[in-house]
């Protein structure tokens, strides 16, 4: 069996930075450390942090004192304001790419644009963007067919959830342009995510099976799996080593391994060791 992996794997900068911030706080001996929701979409990392004393909370009402880290996907502005009013130490770990989306939508709001976010309305990143944008003139759409829900207004500003697929974003923008008087489009897709999607697509087209490693709640991991399935490669979406049926995969002649931006390089290497006869980086 031949096993292929993309050139770039492991945590992206934003995820790595968020984890390092929490670990630095742990090194100070602080015993009152909290995360408002999962810091990142990686159950193994969250388990490790939990074992070191980090507590995941859903509401600031669960905290009387200490340090609260926000999630890397962004945070509702009201939570920040409440935490600071109560004298808590609030540490924002929002990814720089997500913060850029928030800056753009705020600017569009001040100029009276109707804002269109291409992404999932239920994703924490999109919810955070909405909460940080001072306007009600905003629509979230995921598919081309949802364009008809957007009000008939003259000025539209378009952004994307950072982990949205490039192909879907381009298709929606193409159809939005058709009959709008003014439309401003901002490519707010994360470059790391787009590069990984492209490498995964190339890899999936040359192997019989793909192992996609990442948290089940991770948007960018789910999109990598969709890309692999569309290439007709047999696709295994797993969170950890134990989820893989190695006996089944080893019957194939070739397989690729990829992972989301919240997936560590270490777990991909562990899976590689179990499958590997020949490793080829393309």
C-alpha positions in Angstrom: 0.0 0.0 0.0 1.1 3.5 -0.8 0.2 6.4 1.6 0.2 10.0 0.6 -0.1 13.1 2.7 -0.3 16.8 1.8 2.7 19.0 2.2 1.0 21.1 4.9 -0.7 19.4 7.9 -1.3 20.2 11.5 -2.7 23.2 13.4 -3.1 26.5 11.6 -1.6 29.7 13.1 -4.9 30.8 14.8 -5.5 27.4 16.5 -1.9 27.0 17.6 -1.8 30.6 19.0 -5.0 30.0 21.0 -3.7 26.7 22.5 -0.4 28.4 23.4 -2.2 31.2 25.2 -4.1 28.8 27.4 -1.0 26.7 28.1 1.0 29.9 29.0 -1.7 30.7 31.6 -1.5 27.2 33.0 2.3 27.6 33.5 1.6 30.6 35.7 -0.1 28.2 38.2 -3.5 29.8 37.8 -6.1 27.3 39.0 -9.1 29.3 37.9 -9.0 28.9 34.1 -12.1 28.6 32.0 -13.0 28.4 28.3 -16.3 29.8 27.2 -17.2 26.9 25.0 -14.6 24.6 23.3 -11.5 26.6 22.6 -11.1 24.8 19.3 -13.0 21.9 17.6 -10.7 19.2 18.7 -11.9 16.7 21.4 -8.4 15.4 22.1 -7.0 18.8 22.8 -9.9 19.8 24.9 -9.5 16.6 27.0 -5.8 17.4 27.5 -6.6 20.9 28.6 -9.3 19.7 30.9 -7.0 17.2 32.5 -4.6 20.1 33.3 -7.4 22.0 35.0 -9.1 24.1 32.3 -12.9 24.1 32.8 -15.3 24.5 29.8 -18.3 26.6 30.6 -21.4 27.7 28.7 -22.2 30.8 30.7 -20.3 33.4 32.7 -22.7 32.8 35.5 -20.7 29.7 36.2 -17.6 31.8 37.1 -17.0 33.8 40.2 -13.4 34.7 39.6 -10.4 33.8 37.4 -9.4 33.9 33.8 -11.8 33.2 30.9 -10.6 32.4 27.4 -12.9 32.9 24.5 -13.1 30.4 21.6 -10.9 30.9 18.6 -14.1 31.2 16.4 -14.9 34.5 18.0 -17.2 35.6 20.8 -20.4 37.5 21.3 -19.5 41.1 22.3 -22.1 41.0 25.2 -20.1 38.2 26.9 -16.9 40.3 26.8 -18.7 43.3 28.2 -20.4 41.2 31.0 -17.1 39.6 32.0 -15.3 42.8 32.3 -18.1 44.4 34.3 -17.8 41.5 36.7 -14.0 42.0 37.1 -13.1 38.8 35.3 -9.9 38.5 33.2 -11.2 37.9 29.7 -8.7 36.7 27.2 -9.8 36.9 23.6 -8.3 34.2 21.3 -10.3 35.0 18.2 -8.4 34.0 15.0 -7.0 37.0 13.1 -8.9 35.9 9.9 -12.2 35.9 11.8 -11.4 39.4 13.3 -10.9 40.6 9.8 -14.4 39.5 8.8 -15.7 41.4 11.8 -13.9 44.6 10.9 -15.2 44.4 7.3 -18.8 43.8 8.3 -18.7 46.7 10.8 -17.4 49.0 8.1 -20.1 47.8 5.7 -22.7 48.5 8.4 -21.6 52.1 8.8 -22.0 52.6 5.1 -25.6 51.2 5.1 -24.9 48.1 3.0 -27.1 45.0 3.4 -24.5 42.4 4.5 -24.6 38.9 3.1 -22.5 36.3 4.9 -21.9 33.1 3.0 -21.7 30.3 5.6 -23.6 28.5 8.2 -25.9 30.5 10.5 -25.4 28.1 13.3 -21.6 28.1 13.2 -20.0 29.9 16.2 -17.9 32.1 13.9 -20.9 33.4 12.0 -22.8 34.0 15.3 -19.8 36.0 16.6 -19.6 38.1 13.4 -23.3 38.9 13.7 -23.0 39.9 17.3 -20.1 42.2 16.5 -21.9 43.9 13.6 -24.2 46.8 14.6 -27.0 46.3 12.0 -30.1 44.3 11.4 -29.6 44.5 7.6 -27.9 41.2 7.4 -28.5 37.8 5.7 -26.7 34.5 6.1 -27.0 32.0 3.2 -25.4 28.7 2.7 -26.6 27.6 -0.8 -27.4 29.3 -4.1 -31.2 28.6 -3.7 -31.2 30.8 -0.6 -30.4 33.9 -2.5 -34.1 34.6 -3.0 -34.4 35.3 0.7 -32.1 38.4 0.4 -34.1 41.6 0.4 -34.2 43.6 -2.9 -31.9 46.4 -1.9 -29.5 48.5 -4.0 -26.3 48.0 -2.0 -24.9 44.6 -0.9 -21.7 43.7 0.8 -20.6 40.1 0.7 -18.2 38.2 3.0 -17.6 34.5 3.7 -17.3 32.4 6.8 -13.5 31.8 6.8 -13.9 28.0 6.5 -16.4 28.1 3.6 -15.4 26.3 0.4 -14.1 28.5 -2.4 -16.2 26.9 -5.1 -19.4 27.6 -3.1 -18.5 31.1 -2.3 -17.7 31.9 -6.0 -20.9 30.3 -7.2 -23.1 32.3 -4.8 -21.2 35.6 -5.7 -21.7 34.9 -9.4 -25.4 34.6 -8.9 -25.7 37.6 -6.6 -24.0 39.9 -9.2 -26.7 39.2 -11.8 -29.2 41.8 -10.9 -27.7 44.0 -8.2 -26.9 47.7 -8.7 -24.0 47.7 -6.3 -22.2 44.8 -4.8 -19.0 44.7 -2.9 -17.3 41.3 -2.4 -14.6 40.6 0.1 -12.8 37.3 0.0 -12.6 36.5 3.7 -11.8 32.9 3.2 -8.9 31.6 5.3 -5.9 31.0 3.0 -4.7 28.1 5.0 -8.1 26.4 4.7 -8.3 27.1 0.9 -4.7 25.7 0.4 -5.6 22.7 2.4 -8.8 22.1 0.4 -6.9 22.4 -2.9 -4.2 20.0 -1.8 -6.8 17.5 -0.5 -8.7 17.7 -3.8 -5.5 16.9 -5.7 -4.7 14.1 -3.4 -8.2 12.5 -3.4 -8.1 12.3 -7.2 -5.1 10.0 -7.1 -5.9 7.5 -4.4 -8.5 4.9 -3.7 -9.4 6.1 -0.2 -9.0 9.2 2.0 -8.7 9.4 5.8 -9.9 12.8 6.9 -9.0 13.5 10.6 -10.7 16.1 12.7 -13.4 16.9 15.2 -17.0 16.1 14.2 -18.0 19.7 14.9 -15.2 21.2 12.8 -16.6 23.0 9.7 -13.3 22.9 7.7 -12.9 19.2 8.5 -16.4 18.4 7.2 -15.6 20.3 4.0 -12.5 18.3 3.4 -14.6 15.2 3.7 -17.1 16.6 1.2 -14.2 17.3 -1.2 -12.9 13.8 -0.9 -16.3 12.2 -1.5 -16.9 14.3 -4.6 -13.7 12.9 -6.0 -15.2 9.4 -5.6 -12.4 8.3 -3.2 -13.7 6.1 -0.4 -13.7 8.5 2.5 -13.2 7.9 6.2 -14.0 10.8 8.5 -12.5 10.1 12.0 -11.6 11.9 15.1 -8.9 9.6 16.5 -6.7 6.6 15.7 -9.2 4.2 17.3 -11.9 5.2 14.9 -10.2 3.7 11.9 -10.8 0.2 10.5 -7.1 -0.5 9.5 -7.9 -4.0 8.3 -10.3 -2.6 5.7 -8.1 0.2 4.5 -5.0 -1.9 4.2 -6.7 -4.0 1.5 -6.5 -1.0 -0.8 -3.5 -0.1 -3.0 -3.4 3.6 -2.1 -4.7 6.0 0.5 -4.3 9.6 1.5 -4.4 11.2 4.9 -5.4 14.8 5.6 -6.8 16.8 8.5 -8.6 20.0 9.4 -6.8 23.1 10.8 -7.7 22.0 14.3 -6.1 18.6 13.8 -2.6 18.1 15.1 0.3 16.8 13.0 1.0 14.2 15.6 -2.3 12.2 15.1 -1.8 12.2 11.3 1.7 10.8 11.8 0.3 8.1 14.2 -2.2 7.1 11.5 0.6 7.1 8.9 2.7 4.8 10.9 -0.1 2.2 10.9 -0.7 2.4 7.2 2.6 3.3 5.7 4.5 1.3 3.2 5.6 4.2 1.1 5.1 7.9 2.1 5.1 10.3 -0.8 4.7 14.1 -0.4 3.4 15.7 -3.6 
